[in-house]
């Protein structure tokens, strides 16, 4: 979508939405069927499992693993 930033070495699975102004930093991996919402920040070396939803404005700490079918509400800080 518009104004998305995808860093070096990022892997994005099938059937994903990487929404407006979101950032997926270096070395991260987004599983299949995920939705990364508007203005979300996935920091470096994060793994997002299949079928997960990351809400608008959510921010992940670097290097975390988010499991399959997880839901992070808007504005969350994922540690």
mmCIF file of the N, C-alpha and C atoms, coordinates in Angstrom:
data_MODEL
# 
_entry.id   MODEL 
# 
loop_
_atom_site.group_PDB 
_atom_site.id 
_atom_site.type_symbol 
_atom_site.label_atom_id 
_atom_site.label_alt_id 
_atom_site.label_comp_id 
_atom_site.label_asym_id 
_atom_site.label_entity_id 
_atom_site.label_seq_id 
_atom_site.pdbx_PDB_ins_code 
_atom_site.Cartn_x 
_atom_site.Cartn_y 
_atom_site.Cartn_z 
_atom_site.occupancy 
_atom_site.B_iso_or_equiv 
_atom_site.pdbx_formal_charge 
_atom_site.auth_seq_id 
_atom_site.auth_comp_id 
_atom_site.auth_asym_id 
_atom_site.auth_atom_id 
_atom_site.pdbx_PDB_model_num 
ATOM 1   N N  . UNK A 1 1  ? 0.844  -1.187  0.000  1.00 0.00 ? 1  UNK A N  1 
ATOM 2   C CA . UNK A 1 1  ? 0.000  0.000   0.000  1.00 0.00 ? 1  UNK A CA 1 
ATOM 3   C C  . UNK A 1 1  ? 0.892  1.255   0.000  1.00 0.00 ? 1  UNK A C  1 
ATOM 4   N N  . UNK A 1 2  ? 0.285  2.409   0.075  1.00 0.00 ? 2  UNK A N  1 
ATOM 5   C CA . UNK A 1 2  ? 0.991  3.686   -0.013 1.00 0.00 ? 2  UNK A CA 1 
ATOM 6   C C  . UNK A 1 2  ? 1.950  3.907   1.155  1.00 0.00 ? 2  UNK A C  1 
ATOM 7   N N  . UNK A 1 3  ? 3.140  4.409   0.841  1.00 0.00 ? 3  UNK A N  1 
ATOM 8   C CA . UNK A 1 3  ? 4.141  4.825   1.830  1.00 0.00 ? 3  UNK A CA 1 
ATOM 9   C C  . UNK A 1 3  ? 4.629  3.710   2.753  1.00 0.00 ? 3  UNK A C  1 
ATOM 10  N N  . UNK A 1 4  ? 4.543  2.468   2.324  1.00 0.00 ? 4  UNK A N  1 
ATOM 11  C CA . UNK A 1 4  ? 5.069  1.345   3.098  1.00 0.00 ? 4  UNK A CA 1 
ATOM 12  C C  . UNK A 1 4  ? 6.588  1.306   2.933  1.00 0.00 ? 4  UNK A C  1 
ATOM 13  N N  . UNK A 1 5  ? 7.290  0.939   3.994  1.00 0.00 ? 5  UNK A N  1 
ATOM 14  C CA . UNK A 1 5  ? 8.735  0.725   3.931  1.00 0.00 ? 5  UNK A CA 1 
ATOM 15  C C  . UNK A 1 5  ? 9.008  -0.727  4.293  1.00 0.00 ? 5  UNK A C  1 
ATOM 16  N N  . UNK A 1 6  ? 9.686  -1.433  3.394  1.00 0.00 ? 6  UNK A N  1 
ATOM 17  C CA . UNK A 1 6  ? 10.070 -2.824  3.626  1.00 0.00 ? 6  UNK A CA 1 
ATOM 18  C C  . UNK A 1 6  ? 11.586 -2.883  3.533  1.00 0.00 ? 6  UNK A C  1 
ATOM 19  N N  . UNK A 1 7  ? 12.233 -3.269  4.632  1.00 0.00 ? 7  UNK A N  1 
ATOM 20  C CA . UNK A 1 7  ? 13.696 -3.284  4.718  1.00 0.00 ? 7  UNK A CA 1 
ATOM 21  C C  . UNK A 1 7  ? 14.331 -4.472  4.013  1.00 0.00 ? 7  UNK A C  1 
ATOM 22  N N  . UNK A 1 8  ? 15.648 -4.445  4.004  1.00 0.00 ? 8  UNK A N  1 
ATOM 23  C CA . UNK A 1 8  ? 16.445 -5.493  3.359  1.00 0.00 ? 8  UNK A CA 1 
ATOM 24  C C  . UNK A 1 8  ? 16.232 -6.843  4.031  1.00 0.00 ? 8  UNK A C  1 
ATOM 25  N N  . UNK A 1 9  ? 16.151 -7.882  3.214  1.00 0.00 ? 9  UNK A N  1 
ATOM 26  C CA . UNK A 1 9  ? 16.072 -9.245  3.726  1.00 0.00 ? 9  UNK A CA 1 
ATOM 27  C C  . UNK A 1 9  ? 14.739 -9.636  4.326  1.00 0.00 ? 9  UNK A C  1 
ATOM 28  N N  . UNK A 1 10 ? 13.708 -8.848  4.116  1.00 0.00 ? 10 UNK A N  1 
ATOM 29  C CA . UNK A 1 10 ? 12.383 -9.161  4.649  1.00 0.00 ? 10 UNK A CA 1 
ATOM 30  C C  . UNK A 1 10 ? 11.723 -10.232 3.782  1.00 0.00 ? 10 UNK A C  1 
ATOM 31  N N  . UNK A 1 11 ? 11.024 -11.167 4.438  1.00 0.00 ? 11 UNK A N  1 
ATOM 32  C CA . UNK A 1 11 ? 10.261 -12.194 3.732  1.00 0.00 ? 11 UNK A CA 1 
ATOM 33  C C  . UNK A 1 11 ? 8.788  -11.990 4.058  1.00 0.00 ? 11 UNK A C  1 
ATOM 34  N N  . UNK A 1 12 ? 7.973  -11.909 3.017  1.00 0.00 ? 12 UNK A N  1 
ATOM 35  C CA . UNK A 1 12 ? 6.532  -11.725 3.201  1.00 0.00 ? 12 UNK A CA 1 
ATOM 36  C C  . UNK A 1 12 ? 5.822  -12.893 2.539  1.00 0.00 ? 12 UNK A C  1 
ATOM 37  N N  . UNK A 1 13 ? 4.966  -13.564 3.303  1.00 0.00 ? 13 UNK A N  1 
ATOM 38  C CA . UNK A 1 13 ? 4.254  -14.741 2.813  1.00 0.00 ? 13 UNK A CA 1 
ATOM 39  C C  . UNK A 1 13 ? 3.153  -14.406 1.829  1.00 0.00 ? 13 UNK A C  1 
ATOM 40  N N  . UNK A 1 14 ? 2.398  -15.409 1.464  1.00 0.00 ? 14 UNK A N  1 
ATOM 41  C CA . UNK A 1 14 ? 1.299  -15.282 0.514  1.00 0.00 ? 14 UNK A CA 1 
ATOM 42  C C  . UNK A 1 14 ? 0.071  -14.643 1.164  1.00 0.00 ? 14 UNK A C  1 
ATOM 43  N N  . UNK A 1 15 ? -0.688 -13.913 0.339  1.00 0.00 ? 15 UNK A N  1 
ATOM 44  C CA . UNK A 1 15 ? -1.987 -13.387 0.735  1.00 0.00 ? 15 UNK A CA 1 
ATOM 45  C C  . UNK A 1 15 ? -1.911 -12.455 1.942  1.00 0.00 ? 15 UNK A C  1 
ATOM 46  N N  . UNK A 1 16 ? -0.918 -11.577 1.964  1.00 0.00 ? 16 UNK A N  1 
ATOM 47  C CA . UNK A 1 16 ? -0.739 -10.634 3.074  1.00 0.00 ? 16 UNK A CA 1 
ATOM 48  C C  . UNK A 1 16 ? -1.160 -9.232  2.671  1.00 0.00 ? 16 UNK A C  1 
ATOM 49  N N  . UNK A 1 17 ? -1.567 -8.454  3.663  1.00 0.00 ? 17 UNK A N  1 
ATOM 50  C CA . UNK A 1 17 ? -1.810 -7.026  3.487  1.00 0.00 ? 17 UNK A CA 1 
ATOM 51  C C  . UNK A 1 17 ? -0.782 -6.300  4.345  1.00 0.00 ? 17 UNK A C  1 
ATOM 52  N N  . UNK A 1 18 ? 0.021  -5.484  3.705  1.00 0.00 ? 18 UNK A N  1 
ATOM 53  C CA . UNK A 1 18 ? 0.948  -4.596  4.410  1.00 0.00 ? 18 UNK A CA 1 
ATOM 54  C C  . UNK A 1 18 ? 0.396  -3.203  4.147  1.00 0.00 ? 18 UNK A C  1 
ATOM 55  N N  . UNK A 1 19 ? -0.302 -2.647  5.134  1.00 0.00 ? 19 UNK A N  1 
ATOM 56  C CA . UNK A 1 19 ? -1.127 -1.478  4.903  1.00 0.00 ? 19 UNK A CA 1 
ATOM 57  C C  . UNK A 1 19 ? -0.368 -0.158  4.964  1.00 0.00 ? 19 UNK A C  1 
ATOM 58  N N  . UNK A 1 20 ? -1.043 0.918   4.589  1.00 0.00 ? 20 UNK A N  1 
ATOM 59  C CA . UNK A 1 20 ? -0.490 2.257   4.414  1.00 0.00 ? 20 UNK A CA 1 
ATOM 60  C C  . UNK A 1 20 ? 0.385  2.694   5.592  1.00 0.00 ? 20 UNK A C  1 
ATOM 61  N N  . UNK A 1 21 ? 1.557  3.220   5.247  1.00 0.00 ? 21 UNK A N  1 
ATOM 62  C CA . UNK A 1 21 ? 2.529  3.809   6.176  1.00 0.00 ? 21 UNK A CA 1 
ATOM 63  C C  . UNK A 1 21 ? 3.079  2.833   7.216  1.00 0.00 ? 21 UNK A C  1 
ATOM 64  N N  . UNK A 1 22 ? 2.923  1.550   7.002  1.00 0.00 ? 22 UNK A N  1 
ATOM 65  C CA . UNK A 1 22 ? 3.538  0.591   7.926  1.00 0.00 ? 22 UNK A CA 1 
ATOM 66  C C  . UNK A 1 22 ? 5.003  0.388   7.547  1.00 0.00 ? 22 UNK A C  1 
ATOM 67  N N  . UNK A 1 23 ? 5.771  -0.103  8.508  1.00 0.00 ? 23 UNK A N  1 
ATOM 68  C CA . UNK A 1 23 ? 7.196  -0.351  8.321  1.00 0.00 ? 23 UNK A CA 1 
ATOM 69  C C  . UNK A 1 23 ? 7.487  -1.789  8.735  1.00 0.00 ? 23 UNK A C  1 
ATOM 70  N N  . UNK A 1 24 ? 8.171  -2.522  7.869  1.00 0.00 ? 24 UNK A N  1 
ATOM 71  C CA . UNK A 1 24 ? 8.650  -3.861  8.194  1.00 0.00 ? 24 UNK A CA 1 
ATOM 72  C C  . UNK A 1 24 ? 10.171 -3.798  8.038  1.00 0.00 ? 24 UNK A C  1 
ATOM 73  N N  . UNK A 1 25 ? 10.880 -3.832  9.145  1.00 0.00 ? 25 UNK A N  1 
ATOM 74  C CA . UNK A 1 25 ? 12.326 -3.613  9.146  1.00 0.00 ? 25 UNK A CA 1 
ATOM 75  C C  . UNK A 1 25 ? 13.120 -4.861  8.761  1.00 0.00 ? 25 UNK A C  1 
ATOM 76  N N  . UNK A 1 26 ? 14.385 -4.650  8.538  1.00 0.00 ? 26 UNK A N  1 
ATOM 77  C CA . UNK A 1 26 ? 15.363 -5.633  8.055  1.00 0.00 ? 26 UNK A CA 1 
ATOM 78  C C  . UNK A 1 26 ? 15.274 -6.979  8.748  1.00 0.00 ? 26 UNK A C  1 
ATOM 79  N N  . UNK A 1 27 ? 15.362 -8.021  7.945  1.00 0.00 ? 27 UNK A N  1 
ATOM 80  C CA . UNK A 1 27 ? 15.460 -9.375  8.473  1.00 0.00 ? 27 UNK A CA 1 
ATOM 81  C C  . UNK A 1 27 ? 14.186 -9.956  9.052  1.00 0.00 ? 27 UNK A C  1 
ATOM 82  N N  . UNK A 1 28 ? 13.086 -9.240  8.968  1.00 0.00 ? 28 UNK A N  1 
ATOM 83  C CA . UNK A 1 28 ? 11.831 -9.751  9.528  1.00 0.00 ? 28 UNK A CA 1 
ATOM 84  C C  . UNK A 1 28 ? 11.159 -10.718 8.568  1.00 0.00 ? 28 UNK A C  1 
ATOM 85  N N  . UNK A 1 29 ? 10.224 -11.494 9.106  1.00 0.00 ? 29 UNK A N  1 
ATOM 86  C CA . UNK A 1 29 ? 9.499  -12.478 8.318  1.00 0.00 ? 29 UNK A CA 1 
ATOM 87  C C  . UNK A 1 29 ? 8.021  -12.390 8.671  1.00 0.00 ? 29 UNK A C  1 
ATOM 88  N N  . UNK A 1 30 ? 7.198  -12.190 7.659  1.00 0.00 ? 30 UNK A N  1 
ATOM 89  C CA . UNK A 1 30 ? 5.752  -12.126 7.840  1.00 0.00 ? 30 UNK A CA 1 
ATOM 90  C C  . UNK A 1 30 ? 5.168  -13.398 7.240  1.00 0.00 ? 30 UNK A C  1 
ATOM 91  N N  . UNK A 1 31 ? 4.428  -14.164 8.028  1.00 0.00 ? 31 UNK A N  1 
ATOM 92  C CA . UNK A 1 31 ? 3.861  -15.425 7.557  1.00 0.00 ? 31 UNK A CA 1 
ATOM 93  C C  . UNK A 1 31 ? 2.753  -15.224 6.539  1.00 0.00 ? 31 UNK A C  1 
ATOM 94  N N  . UNK A 1 32 ? 2.144  -16.308 6.130  1.00 0.00 ? 32 UNK A N  1 
ATOM 95  C CA . UNK A 1 32 ? 1.035  -16.275 5.182  1.00 0.00 ? 32 UNK A CA 1 
ATOM 96  C C  . UNK A 1 32 ? -0.240 -15.743 5.841  1.00 0.00 ? 32 UNK A C  1 
ATOM 97  N N  . UNK A 1 33 ? -1.067 -15.060 5.049  1.00 0.00 ? 33 UNK A N  1 
ATOM 98  C CA . UNK A 1 33 ? -2.407 -14.617 5.462  1.00 0.00 ? 33 UNK A CA 1 
ATOM 99  C C  . UNK A 1 33 ? -2.380 -13.645 6.637  1.00 0.00 ? 33 UNK A C  1 
ATOM 100 N N  . UNK A 1 34 ? -1.382 -12.765 6.678  1.00 0.00 ? 34 UNK A N  1 
ATOM 101 C CA . UNK A 1 34 ? -1.263 -11.771 7.752  1.00 0.00 ? 34 UNK A CA 1 
ATOM 102 C C  . UNK A 1 34 ? -1.758 -10.408 7.293  1.00 0.00 ? 34 UNK A C  1 
ATOM 103 N N  . UNK A 1 35 ? -2.160 -9.603  8.266  1.00 0.00 ? 35 UNK A N  1 
ATOM 104 C CA . UNK A 1 35 ? -2.553 -8.214  8.009  1.00 0.00 ? 35 UNK A CA 1 
ATOM 105 C C  . UNK A 1 35 ? -1.742 -7.338  8.949  1.00 0.00 ? 35 UNK A C  1 
ATOM 106 N N  . UNK A 1 36 ? -0.891 -6.514  8.357  1.00 0.00 ? 36 UNK A N  1 
ATOM 107 C CA . UNK A 1 36 ? -0.131 -5.510  9.105  1.00 0.00 ? 36 UNK A CA 1 
ATOM 108 C C  . UNK A 1 36 ? -0.843 -4.192  8.832  1.00 0.00 ? 36 UNK A C  1 
ATOM 109 N N  . UNK A 1 37 ? -1.497 -3.636  9.840  1.00 0.00 ? 37 UNK A N  1 
ATOM 110 C CA . UNK A 1 37 ? -2.387 -2.486  9.654  1.00 0.00 ? 37 UNK A CA 1 
ATOM 111 C C  . UNK A 1 37 ? -1.632 -1.177  9.506  1.00 0.00 ? 37 UNK A C  1 
ATOM 112 N N  . UNK A 1 38 ? -2.396 -0.125  9.246  1.00 0.00 ? 38 UNK A N  1 
ATOM 113 C CA . UNK A 1 38 ? -1.842 1.203   9.007  1.00 0.00 ? 38 UNK A CA 1 
ATOM 114 C C  . UNK A 1 38 ? -0.915 1.660   10.123 1.00 0.00 ? 38 UNK A C  1 
ATOM 115 N N  . UNK A 1 39 ? 0.233  2.181   9.702  1.00 0.00 ? 39 UNK A N  1 
ATOM 116 C CA . UNK A 1 39 ? 1.196  2.809   10.603 1.00 0.00 ? 39 UNK A CA 1 
ATOM 117 C C  . UNK A 1 39 ? 1.777  1.865   11.654 1.00 0.00 ? 39 UNK A C  1 
ATOM 118 N N  . UNK A 1 40 ? 1.679  0.563   11.448 1.00 0.00 ? 40 UNK A N  1 
ATOM 119 C CA . UNK A 1 40 ? 2.301  -0.399  12.367 1.00 0.00 ? 40 UNK A CA 1 
ATOM 120 C C  . UNK A 1 40 ? 3.802  -0.456  12.084 1.00 0.00 ? 40 UNK A C  1 
ATOM 121 N N  . UNK A 1 41 ? 4.589  -0.769  13.112 1.00 0.00 ? 41 UNK A N  1 
ATOM 122 C CA . UNK A 1 41 ? 6.038  -0.885  12.971 1.00 0.00 ? 41 UNK A CA 1 
ATOM 123 C C  . UNK A 1 41 ? 6.468  -2.271  13.431 1.00 0.00 ? 41 UNK A C  1 
ATOM 124 N N  . UNK A 1 42 ? 6.999  -3.049  12.483 1.00 0.00 ? 42 UNK A N  1 
ATOM 125 C CA . UNK A 1 42 ? 7.580  -4.348  12.788 1.00 0.00 ? 42 UNK A CA 1 
ATOM 126 C C  . UNK A 1 42 ? 9.091  -4.136  12.746 1.00 0.00 ? 42 UNK A C  1 
ATOM 127 N N  . UNK A 1 43 ? 9.718  -4.115  13.901 1.00 0.00 ? 43 UNK A N  1 
ATOM 128 C CA . UNK A 1 43 ? 11.149 -3.832  13.961 1.00 0.00 ? 43 UNK A CA 1 
ATOM 129 C C  . UNK A 1 43 ? 11.985 -5.019  13.485 1.00 0.00 ? 43 UNK A C  1 
ATOM 130 N N  . UNK A 1 44 ? 13.294 -4.833  13.437 1.00 0.00 ? 44 UNK A N  1 
ATOM 131 C CA . UNK A 1 44 ? 14.210 -5.799  12.850 1.00 0.00 ? 44 UNK A CA 1 
ATOM 132 C C  . UNK A 1 44 ? 14.156 -7.185  13.452 1.00 0.00 ? 44 UNK A C  1 
ATOM 133 N N  . UNK A 1 45 ? 14.283 -8.188  12.575 1.00 0.00 ? 45 UNK A N  1 
ATOM 134 C CA . UNK A 1 45 ? 14.395 -9.590  12.949 1.00 0.00 ? 45 UNK A CA 1 
ATOM 135 C C  . UNK A 1 45 ? 13.187 -10.129 13.716 1.00 0.00 ? 45 UNK A C  1 
ATOM 136 N N  . UNK A 1 46 ? 12.011 -9.591  13.433 1.00 0.00 ? 46 UNK A N  1 
ATOM 137 C CA . UNK A 1 46 ? 10.767 -10.070 14.043 1.00 0.00 ? 46 UNK A CA 1 
ATOM 138 C C  . UNK A 1 46 ? 10.163 -11.144 13.149 1.00 0.00 ? 46 UNK A C  1 
ATOM 139 N N  . UNK A 1 47 ? 9.570  -12.164 13.759 1.00 0.00 ? 47 UNK A N  1 
ATOM 140 C CA . UNK A 1 47 ? 8.842  -13.195 13.023 1.00 0.00 ? 47 UNK A CA 1 
ATOM 141 C C  . UNK A 1 47 ? 7.367  -13.061 13.390 1.00 0.00 ? 47 UNK A C  1 
ATOM 142 N N  . UNK A 1 48 ? 6.537  -12.881 12.366 1.00 0.00 ? 48 UNK A N  1 
ATOM 143 C CA . UNK A 1 48 ? 5.087  -12.829 12.557 1.00 0.00 ? 48 UNK A CA 1 
ATOM 144 C C  . UNK A 1 48 ? 4.521  -14.118 11.978 1.00 0.00 ? 48 UNK A C  1 
ATOM 145 N N  . UNK A 1 49 ? 3.855  -14.901 12.820 1.00 0.00 ? 49 UNK A N  1 
ATOM 146 C CA . UNK A 1 49 ? 3.327  -16.196 12.396 1.00 0.00 ? 49 UNK A CA 1 
ATOM 147 C C  . UNK A 1 49 ? 2.147  -16.090 11.443 1.00 0.00 ? 49 UNK A C  1 
ATOM 148 N N  . UNK A 1 50 ? 1.820  -17.185 10.813 1.00 0.00 ? 50 UNK A N  1 
ATOM 149 C CA . UNK A 1 50 ? 0.722  -17.255 9.852  1.00 0.00 ? 50 UNK A CA 1 
ATOM 150 C C  . UNK A 1 50 ? -0.602 -16.801 10.455 1.00 0.00 ? 50 UNK A C  1 
ATOM 151 N N  . UNK A 1 51 ? -1.386 -16.060 9.669  1.00 0.00 ? 51 UNK A N  1 
ATOM 152 C CA . UNK A 1 51 ? -2.731 -15.683 10.063 1.00 0.00 ? 51 UNK A CA 1 
ATOM 153 C C  . UNK A 1 51 ? -2.820 -14.630 11.152 1.00 0.00 ? 51 UNK A C  1 
ATOM 154 N N  . UNK A 1 52 ? -1.736 -13.927 11.440 1.00 0.00 ? 52 UNK A N  1 
ATOM 155 C CA . UNK A 1 52 ? -1.744 -12.937 12.519 1.00 0.00 ? 52 UNK A CA 1 
ATOM 156 C C  . UNK A 1 52 ? -2.173 -11.561 12.025 1.00 0.00 ? 52 UNK A C  1 
ATOM 157 N N  . UNK A 1 53 ? -2.748 -10.795 12.941 1.00 0.00 ? 53 UNK A N  1 
ATOM 158 C CA . UNK A 1 53 ? -3.218 -9.440  12.679 1.00 0.00 ? 53 UNK A CA 1 
ATOM 159 C C  . UNK A 1 53 ? -2.491 -8.493  13.620 1.00 0.00 ? 53 UNK A C  1 
ATOM 160 N N  . UNK A 1 54 ? -1.855 -7.473  13.048 1.00 0.00 ? 54 UNK A N  1 
ATOM 161 C CA . UNK A 1 54 ? -1.170 -6.447  13.836 1.00 0.00 ? 54 UNK A CA 1 
ATOM 162 C C  . UNK A 1 54 ? -1.927 -5.142  13.606 1.00 0.00 ? 54 UNK A C  1 
ATOM 163 N N  . UNK A 1 55 ? -2.515 -4.586  14.655 1.00 0.00 ? 55 UNK A N  1 
ATOM 164 C CA . UNK A 1 55 ? -3.395 -3.426  14.541 1.00 0.00 ? 55 UNK A CA 1 
ATOM 165 C C  . UNK A 1 55 ? -2.675 -2.128  14.232 1.00 0.00 ? 55 UNK A C  1 
ATOM 166 N N  . UNK A 1 56 ? -3.459 -1.131  13.860 1.00 0.00 ? 56 UNK A N  1 
ATOM 167 C CA . UNK A 1 56 ? -2.935 0.188   13.498 1.00 0.00 ? 56 UNK A CA 1 
ATOM 168 C C  . UNK A 1 56 ? -2.099 0.785   14.626 1.00 0.00 ? 56 UNK A C  1 
ATOM 169 N N  . UNK A 1 57 ? -0.917 1.272   14.260 1.00 0.00 ? 57 UNK A N  1 
ATOM 170 C CA . UNK A 1 57 ? -0.046 1.937   15.221 1.00 0.00 ? 57 UNK A CA 1 
ATOM 171 C C  . UNK A 1 57 ? 0.660  1.024   16.195 1.00 0.00 ? 57 UNK A C  1 
ATOM 172 N N  . UNK A 1 58 ? 0.515  -0.284  16.065 1.00 0.00 ? 58 UNK A N  1 
ATOM 173 C CA . UNK A 1 58 ? 1.218  -1.218  16.956 1.00 0.00 ? 58 UNK A CA 1 
ATOM 174 C C  . UNK A 1 58 ? 2.713  -1.179  16.645 1.00 0.00 ? 58 UNK A C  1 
ATOM 175 N N  . UNK A 1 59 ? 3.527  -1.405  17.664 1.00 0.00 ? 59 UNK A N  1 
ATOM 176 C CA . UNK A 1 59 ? 4.980  -1.402  17.517 1.00 0.00 ? 59 UNK A CA 1 
ATOM 177 C C  . UNK A 1 59 ? 5.539  -2.652  18.171 1.00 0.00 ? 59 UNK A C  1 
ATOM 178 N N  . UNK A 1 60 ? 6.411  -3.364  17.443 1.00 0.00 ? 60 UNK A N  1 
ATOM 179 C CA . UNK A 1 60 ? 7.058  -4.538  18.026 1.00 0.00 ? 60 UNK A CA 1 
ATOM 180 C C  . UNK A 1 60 ? 8.486  -4.204  18.438 1.00 0.00 ? 60 UNK A C  1 
ATOM 181 N N  . UNK A 1 61 ? 8.923  -4.810  19.515 1.00 0.00 ? 61 UNK A N  1 
ATOM 182 C CA . UNK A 1 61 ? 10.328 -4.764  19.900 1.00 0.00 ? 61 UNK A CA 1 
ATOM 183 C C  . UNK A 1 61 ? 11.099 -5.619  18.901 1.00 0.00 ? 61 UNK A C  1 
ATOM 184 N N  . UNK A 1 62 ? 12.345 -5.302  18.666 1.00 0.00 ? 62 UNK A N  1 
ATOM 185 C CA . UNK A 1 62 ? 13.150 -6.078  17.716 1.00 0.00 ? 62 UNK A CA 1 
ATOM 186 C C  . UNK A 1 62 ? 13.363 -7.502  18.217 1.00 0.00 ? 62 UNK A C  1 
ATOM 187 N N  . UNK A 1 63 ? 13.396 -8.428  17.261 1.00 0.00 ? 63 UNK A N  1 
ATOM 188 C CA . UNK A 1 63 ? 13.745 -9.815  17.562 1.00 0.00 ? 63 UNK A CA 1 
ATOM 189 C C  . UNK A 1 63 ? 12.669 -10.666 18.209 1.00 0.00 ? 63 UNK A C  1 
ATOM 190 N N  . UNK A 1 64 ? 11.442 -10.169 18.347 1.00 0.00 ? 64 UNK A N  1 
ATOM 191 C CA . UNK A 1 64 ? 10.397 -10.980 18.992 1.00 0.00 ? 64 UNK A CA 1 
ATOM 192 C C  . UNK A 1 64 ? 9.765  -11.938 17.994 1.00 0.00 ? 64 UNK A C  1 
ATOM 193 N N  . UNK A 1 65 ? 9.128  -12.973 18.527 1.00 0.00 ? 65 UNK A N  1 
ATOM 194 C CA . UNK A 1 65 ? 8.379  -13.925 17.709 1.00 0.00 ? 65 UNK A CA 1 
ATOM 195 C C  . UNK A 1 65 ? 6.911  -13.796 18.087 1.00 0.00 ? 65 UNK A C  1 
ATOM 196 N N  . UNK A 1 66 ? 6.100  -13.544 17.081 1.00 0.00 ? 66 UNK A N  1 
ATOM 197 C CA . UNK A 1 66 ? 4.657  -13.444 17.253 1.00 0.00 ? 66 UNK A CA 1 
ATOM 198 C C  . UNK A 1 66 ? 4.076  -14.718 16.654 1.00 0.00 ? 66 UNK A C  1 
ATOM 199 N N  . UNK A 1 67 ? 3.324  -15.453 17.419 1.00 0.00 ? 67 UNK A N  1 
ATOM 200 C CA . UNK A 1 67 ? 2.851  -16.768 16.989 1.00 0.00 ? 67 UNK A CA 1 
ATOM 201 C C  . UNK A 1 67 ? 1.815  -16.732 15.883 1.00 0.00 ? 67 UNK A C  1 
ATOM 202 N N  . UNK A 1 68 ? 1.391  -17.913 15.472 1.00 0.00 ? 68 UNK A N  1 
ATOM 203 C CA . UNK A 1 68 ? 0.334  -18.051 14.477 1.00 0.00 ? 68 UNK A CA 1 
ATOM 204 C C  . UNK A 1 68 ? -0.995 -17.570 15.053 1.00 0.00 ? 68 UNK A C  1 
ATOM 205 N N  . UNK A 1 69 ? -1.803 -16.969 14.188 1.00 0.00 ? 69 UNK A N  1 
ATOM 206 C CA . UNK A 1 69 ? -3.171 -16.542 14.526 1.00 0.00 ? 69 UNK A CA 1 
ATOM 207 C C  . UNK A 1 69 ? -3.253 -15.609 15.726 1.00 0.00 ? 69 UNK A C  1 
ATOM 208 N N  . UNK A 1 70 ? -2.249 -14.774 15.910 1.00 0.00 ? 70 UNK A N  1 
ATOM 209 C CA . UNK A 1 70 ? -2.248 -13.816 17.011 1.00 0.00 ? 70 UNK A CA 1 
ATOM 210 C C  . UNK A 1 70 ? -2.944 -12.518 16.594 1.00 0.00 ? 70 UNK A C  1 
ATOM 211 N N  . UNK A 1 71 ? -3.453 -11.813 17.581 1.00 0.00 ? 71 UNK A N  1 
ATOM 212 C CA . UNK A 1 71 ? -4.125 -10.532 17.364 1.00 0.00 ? 71 UNK A CA 1 
ATOM 213 C C  . UNK A 1 71 ? -3.485 -9.508  18.290 1.00 0.00 ? 71 UNK A C  1 
ATOM 214 N N  . UNK A 1 72 ? -2.891 -8.466  17.695 1.00 0.00 ? 72 UNK A N  1 
ATOM 215 C CA . UNK A 1 72 ? -2.342 -7.346  18.489 1.00 0.00 ? 72 UNK A CA 1 
ATOM 216 C C  . UNK A 1 72 ? -3.214 -6.128  18.215 1.00 0.00 ? 72 UNK A C  1 
ATOM 217 N N  . UNK A 1 73 ? -3.854 -5.611  19.251 1.00 0.00 ? 73 UNK A N  1 
ATOM 218 C CA . UNK A 1 73 ? -4.793 -4.501  19.047 1.00 0.00 ? 73 UNK A CA 1 
ATOM 219 C C  . UNK A 1 73 ? -4.053 -3.212  18.658 1.00 0.00 ? 73 UNK A C  1 
ATOM 220 N N  . UNK A 1 74 ? -4.802 -2.265  18.143 1.00 0.00 ? 74 UNK A N  1 
ATOM 221 C CA . UNK A 1 74 ? -4.256 -0.977  17.723 1.00 0.00 ? 74 UNK A CA 1 
ATOM 222 C C  . UNK A 1 74 ? -3.495 -0.332  18.887 1.00 0.00 ? 74 UNK A C  1 
ATOM 223 N N  . UNK A 1 75 ? -2.329 0.209   18.586 1.00 0.00 ? 75 UNK A N  1 
ATOM 224 C CA . UNK A 1 75 ? -1.523 0.900   19.583 1.00 0.00 ? 75 UNK A CA 1 
ATOM 225 C C  . UNK A 1 75 ? -0.745 0.018   20.525 1.00 0.00 ? 75 UNK A C  1 
ATOM 226 N N  . UNK A 1 76 ? -0.755 -1.280  20.317 1.00 0.00 ? 76 UNK A N  1 
ATOM 227 C CA . UNK A 1 76 ? -0.040 -2.216  21.190 1.00 0.00 ? 76 UNK A CA 1 
ATOM 228 C C  . UNK A 1 76 ? 1.473  -2.031  21.092 1.00 0.00 ? 76 UNK A C  1 
ATOM 229 N N  . UNK A 1 77 ? 2.149  -2.362  22.187 1.00 0.00 ? 77 UNK A N  1 
ATOM 230 C CA . UNK A 1 77 ? 3.605  -2.508  22.173 1.00 0.00 ? 77 UNK A CA 1 
ATOM 231 C C  . UNK A 1 77 ? 3.869  -3.990  22.391 1.00 0.00 ? 77 UNK A C  1 
ATOM 232 N N  . UNK A 1 78 ? 4.489  -4.613  21.399 1.00 0.00 ? 78 UNK A N  1 
ATOM 233 C CA . UNK A 1 78 ? 4.688  -6.073  21.414 1.00 0.00 ? 78 UNK A CA 1 
ATOM 234 C C  . UNK A 1 78 ? 6.107  -6.350  21.875 1.00 0.00 ? 78 UNK A C  1 
ATOM 235 N N  . UNK A 1 79 ? 6.220  -6.971  23.060 1.00 0.00 ? 79 UNK A N  1 
ATOM 236 C CA . UNK A 1 79 ? 7.529  -7.277  23.636 1.00 0.00 ? 79 UNK A CA 1 
ATOM 237 C C  . UNK A 1 79 ? 7.728  -8.767  23.636 1.00 0.00 ? 79 UNK A C  1 
# 
